[in-house]
Amino acid sequence: MIVFLHGVPETAVIWRKVRDTIGRESVALELPGFGCPRAPGFAATKEAYLGWLLDRFAEIDEPVDVVGHDWGAALTYGLALRHGGAVRSWAADVANLMHPDYEWHAFAKVWQTPGEGEAFVESQNAQSVEERAGGFEAIFGLDHDDAVEMAAGSDADMGSCILDLYRSATPNPYAHWGPLAPTAAPGMVLHPTADPFGDAVMAEEVAGLVGARFEPLEGAGHFWPYSAPDLGARALESFWATLD
């Protein structure tokens, strides 16, 4: 079973085009608070999400090939490094965030700052869906319909989860989930070459340290599941063919 994990500020719907393209049985999980309610008492830390994922994977009665994007990628690395037996294979982007020298991007630093993060979330939630979508179009070049679809998923639950999640990963994920070593399950690092949050040198170094295949997605941006689903699907199909 192929399991897709979305990132921030997204919901599982971001995988719609890739899932339609690959033609394999798959599921896109909704992380708690992202397109679904945040359960009372759910901590929304990286460890809480990792535990939640392990529980979901245990319910799947067949080997899991996990694919992660953005924070879904970070969780995929956590799974592969710390719970390698939970998956048959893994694929994920933004591998640079697992590098020991990784420094969080500007948005993350705002979210990690008490007061500033809350003000950012409040400001975003005060905007209309069209206004939020306009930001995704202007900053990341998303098509209007995709931007609207992504913006529609934002709400107070998502905002609170984003703050708790990022604040659980300082100074960077490596500090919590390192050191890096070859993973028990075969893996592939996807590197969208036009991703402003990516770093090719760091990502390729991480791929080498964990024993993973390194696959550039030429010209693709950060939200490649929306903007370059065919490119991503081809890379995934090529990787999975080595496992069949």
C-alpha positions, 0 to 999 in steps of 0.5 A: 500500500502506498501511503502519502503524507502531506506537509504544511500548510496543506491537507491530503488533497495535495496528493490528488494529481499524483495519486491519479497519475500513478495508477496504484492503490494508495491512500493520502492520510490527513494528519490531525488538525490538517483538514480534520479536527485536532483531537482534544489533548493531541500535542501536535509535536513531531513525536506525537505525529510520528506516534500517530503514523505508527498507529495508522501503519499498524492498521494497514495489513500489507507492506507500506511504501510511504511518500512524504512532502514538506513536513510529511517528508520530515516525518518520513525521515523520522520513520525511516531512521527510527522505525525502519521496520514500519515501512517497506520503502520510503520517498521524501523531498526537502532532505536538507532539513535533516542535515546537521547544518540546516537552518529553518526558513523565515516562515518557520522562524516566525512560527517558532517565536511565541507571540509572532507565530500566533499573530501570523496565524490570526492574520492568515485566518482573518483573510478570505480563501481567495486572499490566502490563495493569492499569496500562494499564487504570487509567492509560489507560482501555483495555478489559481485553482490549486492555490484556492484548494490549498488555501481552503484547508486552513483554519484555527486547528491547522494554525495551532498545529503548525505552531506546536509542530515547528516549535517541537523541532528546534534548532532543526530535526537533525538535533532530535532524529540524528545521527544519520545512518543507512535506513533499513528500508530502501529510500529515495530522496526527491529534490525539486530543483526550483524549490526555494526551501531546498538545498541540493548540496545538503539534500544529496549529502543526506541521501548518501548518508542514509543510503538513498537514491537521489532523484532531482525533479528538474524545474519543479517547485516546492509544491510539486504534487500540484505543479509537477505531478507527472514528473514526481509520479515518474520518479516514484514509479521508477523507484517502486519498479526496483522493489517489485 
